[in-house]
């Protein structure tokens, strides 16, 4: 049977019937994405003690993971455009699940470093593919809330990792306890099995492939033919790609910059004992969890652009106020506001980014935009450390406020997508 016949006979699922299954699959995928990053953070102190490696060497393991994830974003998106959202999501999850599990079998620092980089390559695709999947399954009036629900899986993944660290790792001596953190990578196969068994391929992607096989021009007026990364710099794709990249860069650089250095600043400069605030991290993550749903709701009702304009500006204000407080109780209140505002407005990012592109280049465009932003974010803690050394940490965090505000300017020039129906 030829390709055209095979494609034309594909069964295209009714998105309204299967959208909740797709959402559950994306939530599971992102939960294990977060779990993977968190188990690394929890394992590093144990490995420093066990292997006697320096803090710099330990940090390099995290850098290798983030760098691998950034590179992964460049190829998973195009693969999902070519082979389908479902297939690439399954391979992506299995990839980092297997290599994270293998990290638990590493016996040397160099082996762990290599395995974390390879696992990172898989981690880089989950957000990208999930963004396209949810965008193509949900109607515009529900899409931001759906991607916000996926984003809310991040603190849930953290909670699972903390549970393993608290209840399983202590059951074993140091020499083997740390391994169980990485063994949790195998849990990603829960999402693999679920998606393989219960989630159909994206209806919009299948329709796009059918149109391509039959030589039909899509509803979005984009000719359905094979695409490459150079297509992002052609015609109507260039502007949305540049703006999507700048928005992702603003979100990611500010997130990692603030998340890395605000606690140190409050402790070292403002004299607050962050460790004594037993509810600090819980407040940030709990308020962030609530924020995802609140921002998702308003992004669907009012608009994506307003969500990012308001969220970026509010984040700039919050961080500038937060770094100038001197009361422990007020710092805790600001931590809650920080979690609610700066985590929350991230919720619709996947929808807003993916909606900027037609189906034929959606994975490619969202993947390249997010991966490029992630590349810059990997440098943020290092660059801020240099600025803090040569000027001051307060000045470096003030620059983060400016980066937040730049996100508002970028969002202003992006197209509003809350009414865009994905049909091609």
N, C-alpha and C positions, 0 to 999 in steps of 0.2 A: 504494500500500500504506500503510495507516495506521501510526501510531507504535507501537501495541501489537503489531501483527503483526510489524513490523520488529524490535522489541526481543525478542520471544519467539523469533524465529528466529536470534538471534545465536549464533554458535559460541563456547562457553565452553571455553577451553583447560584441559587437565589441569595444575594447578600443579606437580605432582611431575615432570612431563615437561619443563616449560619454565622452572623456577625458576632454573637455572644461567644460562640466557640472560638472564633478567631481572636477575640479579646482575651479570653482565658489563656489561649496559647501564648499570646504576646506578653501577658502578665507573668506567666510562668518563666518565659525566656528571660525577661528583664530581672526577675527575682534571682535567678541563678547567675546572671551577669553581675549583680550587686554582691551576691554571696561570694563570688570568685575574687572580686577586689578586696572584700573585707577579710577573707581568710588569709590573704597575703599580709595585710596590715597586722593581723593578730599573730601570724607565724614569725614575722621578722624579729620581734624581741626575743623569742625563744631561740631562734637560730643564731642571733648575736651572742647569746649566752652559751649555746651548745658548741658552735663552731669557732667562736672567738673572732668573728669578722668585725670590721670597723663599721661605724654608723654610715660612713660614706659608701662602703661596699654594699651594705644593706639597702641603702637608698637607691643604689644602681639597679637592684632587682625590681623595685617599683618603676623606675624609669624605663627599664627594658619592657615591662608589661605595658605601660602607657604608650611607648613608642611603637610596640607591636600592634596595639589596638588602633593607633592612628593609621599605620600602614594598611591594616586590614580593612579599614573603612574605604580605601581606594579601590579594592578589587571585589568586595562582597556586593556592593551596590550594582556595578555592571553585571556581575554574575546573576543577580536576582532579576535584572531586566532581561537577560538572555534565557535563563533556565527556569525562571519562576520563583515566586516568593517562598512557597512552601518547601520546595526542594532545598533551596539555599539556606533557609532557616534551620532545617533539620541538620544539614551538614555543618553549619556554623555552630550550633549548640553541641553537637557530637564532638566537633573539633576541640573546643575549649574544655568540654567535659573530660575528654580523654587525656589531654595534655596537663590539665590541672591535677587530675588523679595521679599521673606519672610524676608530678612534682614531689608527691609524697614518697616516691621510691628513690629520689635523688640522694646520692651519698656525698656529693661534693658541691661546693659553691658554684663552680663553673657550669656544672650540669644543671643546677637549679636555674641559673641565669639564662641559659639557652632555652630550657623548657618554659620559663615564664614568658620569654619573648614569643615563642611559638604559640603558647596559649593566648597571648595577647592578640595575635593575628586573628584568632577566632572571635575573641571578645569584641573586636572592632566592627563586626558585622551585625551583631544582634540588634542594636538600636536602629541601624539603617534599614534593615529588612523589616523590622517590626513597624517602623514608621510608614513604609509603603503599604504593608499588609493592612494596617488599621485604616489608613487613608482610603484604601480601595474597597473596604468592606462596609464602612459606616457612612451614612448620609451626612451632609455638611452640618446640619443642626445638632449632631451628636458627636462629631469627630473630635473636637477639642477635649470634651469630657472623656472620650475613650482613650485618647493618648495620655491624658492626665492620670487616668486610672492605671495605665501601664507604668507611668513614671512613679506612681505611689508604691510600686513593688520594690523600689530601691531600698527604702528603710525596712521593708519586710525581709529582704535578703540579708541586710545587716543584722536583723534580729535573729535569723536562723544561724548565722555565723557566730554571733555572740553566745547563742545557746550551746552550740557545739563546743566552743571554747570554755564555757562555764561547767558543762556537765559531762563531756566526753574526754576532753584532753587531760583533765586532772586524774582520770582513772589509770593513766599510763605514766611511766617514767619519762623524763625530758627527752631521752634519746628516741622515743617512739611517739610520744604524745603529739608533737607538732605535725606528724604525718597525717593524723586524722583530720586536721583542718583541710589539707589538700585532697584527701580522699573524698570529701564532700563534693568534689567536682563531678563525681559519677552521678550525683543527683540530677544533673542536667538531662539525663536520659529520661527522667519523668516527663519533662517537656517534650523531648524528642518523640517518645511513644504517643503522647497525647496528640500532638500536632499531626503525626503520621496517620493516626487512626481516626481522628474526629474532625480535623479541619481541612476543608477542600481548598484547592488552589484559588488564588485571588481571581474573582470573576472579571475584573477590569483587565488584569494581565492576560487572561485567556482570550478575552475579546480582542485585545490589542494584537495578540499572536495570530488570531483568526483573520483579522483585518490585513495583517502583513502578508499572510499566506495567500489571500485572495486579491491582494493589490488594492485594497480599499483605503482611502484617506480617512483618518480618524475624525471624530466629531470635533476635536480640538484643532482641526486643520493641520495637524502634524502628520506628515507622511509616515506611515508605519513601516519603516525599514530599519535594518540593523544599525545600531549606533555605536560610537566610540567616544572616549573621553573628550576628543576634540570638538564634538558636537556641542559641548557646554559653552564653547566660545563662539558659536555661530548663531546668527539670526536672533530670534527672540529668547534664546536660552541664556545669553551672556549676562544681561542685567539681573534676572532672578538668581543666577548662580552667584554672582558677586555679592549681592545683598544678603542672600542666605548664608554665605560664608562669613560675612562680616557680623551677622547676627549671632551665628554659632560661636564665633571667636569671642564676641563680647560676653556671651553667657558663660562659656567655658573658662576663659582666662580669669574673669572676675570670680567665678565659683572656686577654682583651685587656688587662686591668689589669696582670697579672703579666708577660705577654709584652712589654708596652711598657716597663715600668719596672724589672724585676729586673736586666737587664744594666747599665742606667745606675747603679743602686744599688750593685751589686758593684764597678763601676769607680770611681764618684765617692766613695762613702762607705767601702767596704772596701779601696779601693786596688788592686783586681785589674785587670790589663790584659786585658780580655775579648778584645781583638783578637789577643793573643798566644796565646790558646787556640785553635789552628787547628782542633781537633776539636769545639769547643763546639756549634755548630749541628748538626753531623753526629751527635753523641752524643744531643742532645735529640730529634732527629727519628728516629734509628734506634731508640732505646729506646721512643719513642712508637709507632712502627710495630709493634714486638713487643708493646707493651702493649695495643694494640687487640685483637689476637687472644686474648691471655691473659684480658683482662676479658670479651671476648665469650663465651669458653668457659665461664667461671664464672657469667656472667649467665644462660646457658642451663641450667647444671647446678644452681646454687644459688638463683638468683632475681635479678630486676632490682632490686628494692628494696635487697637487700644490696649489690649492685654499687655503687649510688650512695651508700648510707650509708657504706660502707667507703671508697670512692674519695674522697668529699668530705672525710671526716675525715682520711684519710691525706694528702690534698693540703694541708690546713690545716697539718698538722704539718711536711710537707716544706718548704713555703715559709717558715715561721717559722724552721726550722733553716738553710735555704739563705741567707737574708739576714743570718745571724749568723756565717757562716764567714769566715775570713780567709786560709785556705790555698788557693792556686790549684788544687792537685790535689784537695782536698776539694770545692772549688766545682764542679770538673768531674764528680766523682762525684755530687754533689747534682743537677747538671744532668741526668745520666742518670736518676736517681730521679724527678726532676720530669717528664721526658718520659714515662717508663714509667707513672707513676701518674696524673698530671693529664691527659695526652693519652689514655691507655689507657681510663680509665673513661668517657670520652666515647663510646667505640665503640658501646655499646648505646643511646645517647640517642635515636636516631631510632626504634628499635623500641619503647622504653619509652614515648616520647611518643605515637607513633601508636597503640599498643595501648590507650591510655586511652580512645579514642573508637570508636563504632560506625562502620561503613563509610560511612554516609550523610553523616557530618560529619567523617570522618577527615582529609581534606585541609584542611578549614576549621579544625578544632581544632588540628592540628599546625602548620599555617601561621601562625595567629594567635599561638599560644604562642611559637613560635620567632622570629617577626618582632618581637613585643613585647620579647622578651629581647634581640634584636639591637639594637633601638632604644636600650635602656638601655646596652648594651655600647659603642655608638658614643660615649657620653658619658663612659665610664669613664676613658680616658686623660686627658681634659681635667679632669675632677673630681679625679682623683688628682694631677694636676699642681698644681691649686690648693691641695690639702691639703698637698702637699709644700712649696709655697712658704710657706704660712702656719704650718705645724707642722714636719713633716719627712717625707722620703721613706720613711724606715723606718716611721714611724707609718702612712703611707698603705698600705704593703705589709702591715702588720699587719692593717689593715682587710680586705684581700683574704683573709687567712686566715679571718677571721670570715665573709666571704661564702661561702667554700668550706664552712664548717661549717653555715651556714644551709641549704645544699643537702642536707645529711644529714637535717636536721629535716623538710624538705619531702618528701624521698623516703620517710621513715618513714610519712607519712600518705597516700601514694599507694597505689593498689591493686596487688597483685602480679599480673603478667600472663604469667608464663612458661608457664602452661598454657592460656591463652586461644587458642581455635581460631577463626580468622577464616573464617566461612562465609556471612555475609549480604551 
